[in-house]
Amino acid sequence: MGYALFVEDGIIDIADTLIRCPICGKTFDANKYDLRLHNAKKSYITIKCEGCKNRIGLTMDMHCDMVVFELENYETRIKRRPESPAGSGNIKGDAK
């Protein structure tokens, strides 16, 4: 989050360009990801944290503040997926 300075002709908005990894807490400069985020086809980009080497997501909210979020690993999603009981699927060609 940034801050604002009030001057007699208006307001000067100062942006904070440091983002913090949600996993390890390391801060790094977001200026090098700004152009990449604006040119992205999706509403977010994925980057690798320089501290813990985990993948994190970077997006912008409606106030143009950068938001960092943790991405789930593929292995974590597979482990969390509930297993279906054997034989409960309806596959073509099953004898009934």
GROMACS elastic network, one bead per residue, 0.5 to 0.9 nm:
[ bonds ]
;  ai    aj funct       b0    kb
    1    15     6  0.68080   500
    1    16     6  0.56709   500
    1    17     6  0.84202   500
    1    65     6  0.67804   500
    1    66     6  0.84249   500
    2    13     6  0.72680   500
    2    14     6  0.54841   500
    2    17     6  0.83425   500
    2    65     6  0.86078   500
    3    12     6  0.86131   500
    3    13     6  0.60803   500
    3    14     6  0.53572   500
    3    15     6  0.67038   500
    3    16     6  0.79002   500
    4    11     6  0.65397   500
    4    12     6  0.56051   500
    4    14     6  0.58320   500
    4    15     6  0.85525   500
    5    10     6  0.86688   500
    5    11     6  0.57082   500
    5    12     6  0.50532   500
    5    13     6  0.63747   500
    5    14     6  0.76167   500
    6     9     6  0.82688   500
    6    10     6  0.62345   500
    6    12     6  0.63925   500
    6    13     6  0.87380   500
    7    10     6  0.53580   500
    7    11     6  0.58109   500
    7    12     6  0.72879   500
    8    11     6  0.80884   500
   15    65     6  0.85639   500
   16    19     6  0.83440   500
   16    30     6  0.89922   500
   16    65     6  0.88676   500
   17    28     6  0.84346   500
   17    29     6  0.58687   500
   17    30     6  0.52998   500
   17    31     6  0.63689   500
   17    66     6  0.84453   500
   18    27     6  0.62041   500
   18    28     6  0.55712   500
   18    30     6  0.57001   500
   18    31     6  0.82918   500
   19    26     6  0.83280   500
   19    27     6  0.54705   500
   19    28     6  0.56789   500
   19    29     6  0.63373   500
   19    30     6  0.60717   500
   19    66     6  0.76265   500
   19    67     6  0.80247   500
   19    68     6  0.71599   500
   20    23     6  0.87442   500
   20    24     6  0.83645   500
   20    25     6  0.54968   500
   20    26     6  0.55422   500
   20    28     6  0.65734   500
   20    29     6  0.89224   500
   20    68     6  0.72636   500
   21    24     6  0.58025   500
   21    26     6  0.54279   500
   21    27     6  0.63927   500
   21    28     6  0.82638   500
   21    49     6  0.67648   500
   21    51     6  0.83798   500
   21    52     6  0.87018   500
   21    56     6  0.74393   500
   21    68     6  0.69788   500
   21    69     6  0.79112   500
   21    70     6  0.81309   500
   22    25     6  0.57272   500
   22    26     6  0.82880   500
   22    56     6  0.80669   500
   22    68     6  0.70549   500
   22    69     6  0.64631   500
   22    70     6  0.63163   500
   23    26     6  0.83582   500
   23    52     6  0.76378   500
   23    54     6  0.80202   500
   23    56     6  0.86829   500
   23    70     6  0.71758   500
   24    49     6  0.87161   500
   24    51     6  0.70009   500
   24    52     6  0.61876   500
   25    51     6  0.84524   500
   26    49     6  0.80722   500
   26    50     6  0.78464   500
   26    51     6  0.61377   500
   26    52     6  0.83095   500
   27    51     6  0.87935   500
   28    49     6  0.87728   500
   28    50     6  0.81145   500
   29    32     6  0.69271   500
   29    33     6  0.83117   500
   30    33     6  0.53958   500
   30    34     6  0.63104   500
   30    66     6  0.83417   500
   31    34     6  0.51581   500
   31    35     6  0.78034   500
   32    35     6  0.71143   500
   32    36     6  0.78108   500
   33    36     6  0.52169   500
   33    37     6  0.60716   500
   33    38     6  0.87388   500
   33    45     6  0.86830   500
   33    47     6  0.86592   500
   33    58     6  0.86438   500
   34    37     6  0.51939   500
   34    38     6  0.63425   500
   34    39     6  0.87693   500
   35    38     6  0.51355   500
   35    39     6  0.62146   500
   35    40     6  0.86094   500
   36    39     6  0.52514   500
   36    40     6  0.61275   500
   36    45     6  0.77692   500
   37    40     6  0.51986   500
   37    41     6  0.87195   500
   37    42     6  0.87287   500
   37    43     6  0.77525   500
   37    44     6  0.65483   500
   37    45     6  0.61185   500
   37    58     6  0.77307   500
   37    59     6  0.71534   500
   37    60     6  0.84380   500
   38    41     6  0.85050   500
   38    43     6  0.85541   500
   38    44     6  0.89875   500
   39    42     6  0.88601   500
   40    43     6  0.67145   500
   40    44     6  0.69753   500
   40    45     6  0.69333   500
   41    44     6  0.82320   500
   42    45     6  0.73274   500
   43    58     6  0.88118   500
   43    59     6  0.62808   500
   43    60     6  0.77175   500
   44    57     6  0.65591   500
   44    58     6  0.54894   500
   44    60     6  0.75561   500
   45    56     6  0.85034   500
   45    57     6  0.57047   500
   45    58     6  0.53565   500
   45    59     6  0.66384   500
   46    55     6  0.65144   500
   46    56     6  0.56751   500
   46    58     6  0.62240   500
   46    59     6  0.89727   500
   46    71     6  0.82985   500
   47    54     6  0.84429   500
   47    55     6  0.56545   500
   47    56     6  0.55194   500
   47    57     6  0.62354   500
   47    58     6  0.73757   500
   48    51     6  0.87696   500
   48    52     6  0.84708   500
   48    53     6  0.56707   500
   48    54     6  0.56491   500
   48    56     6  0.61297   500
   48    57     6  0.86368   500
   49    52     6  0.58744   500
   49    54     6  0.55349   500
   49    55     6  0.61944   500
   49    56     6  0.67281   500
   50    53     6  0.56845   500
   50    54     6  0.82732   500
   51    54     6  0.82032   500
   52    55     6  0.88849   500
   54    70     6  0.85791   500
   54    71     6  0.84396   500
   55    70     6  0.72631   500
   55    71     6  0.62252   500
   55    72     6  0.83860   500
   55    73     6  0.82805   500
   56    68     6  0.69282   500
   56    69     6  0.58961   500
   56    71     6  0.52427   500
   56    72     6  0.86583   500
   57    67     6  0.81663   500
   57    68     6  0.56554   500
   57    69     6  0.51236   500
   57    70     6  0.61117   500
   57    71     6  0.61451   500
   58    66     6  0.67862   500
   58    67     6  0.57469   500
   58    69     6  0.64933   500
   58    70     6  0.89751   500
   59    65     6  0.83622   500
   59    66     6  0.57095   500
   59    67     6  0.52503   500
   59    68     6  0.65839   500
   59    69     6  0.82812   500
   60    63     6  0.76692   500
   60    64     6  0.53406   500
   60    65     6  0.53891   500
   60    67     6  0.55633   500
   60    68     6  0.85963   500
   61    64     6  0.53328   500
   61    65     6  0.56101   500
   61    66     6  0.66303   500
   61    67     6  0.67830   500
   62    65     6  0.74384   500
   63    66     6  0.88604   500
   72    75     6  0.82924   500
   72    76     6  0.64574   500
   72    77     6  0.68180   500
   73    76     6  0.52117   500
   73    77     6  0.65356   500
   73    78     6  0.88568   500
   74    77     6  0.52472   500
   74    78     6  0.63557   500
   74    79     6  0.87909   500
   75    78     6  0.51347   500
   75    79     6  0.62336   500
   75    80     6  0.86822   500
   76    79     6  0.52019   500
   76    80     6  0.62429   500
   76    81     6  0.87152   500
   77    80     6  0.51700   500
   77    81     6  0.61882   500
   78    81     6  0.52741   500
   78    82     6  0.86057   500
   79    82     6  0.80008   500
   80    83     6  0.89538   500
   83    86     6  0.88972   500
   84    87     6  0.85311   500
   84    88     6  0.69972   500
   84    89     6  0.80753   500
   85    88     6  0.58097   500
   85    89     6  0.83568   500
   86    89     6  0.76152   500
   87    90     6  0.80186   500
   90    93     6  0.89942   500
   90    94     6  0.74645   500
   91    94     6  0.59279   500
   92    95     6  0.88604   500
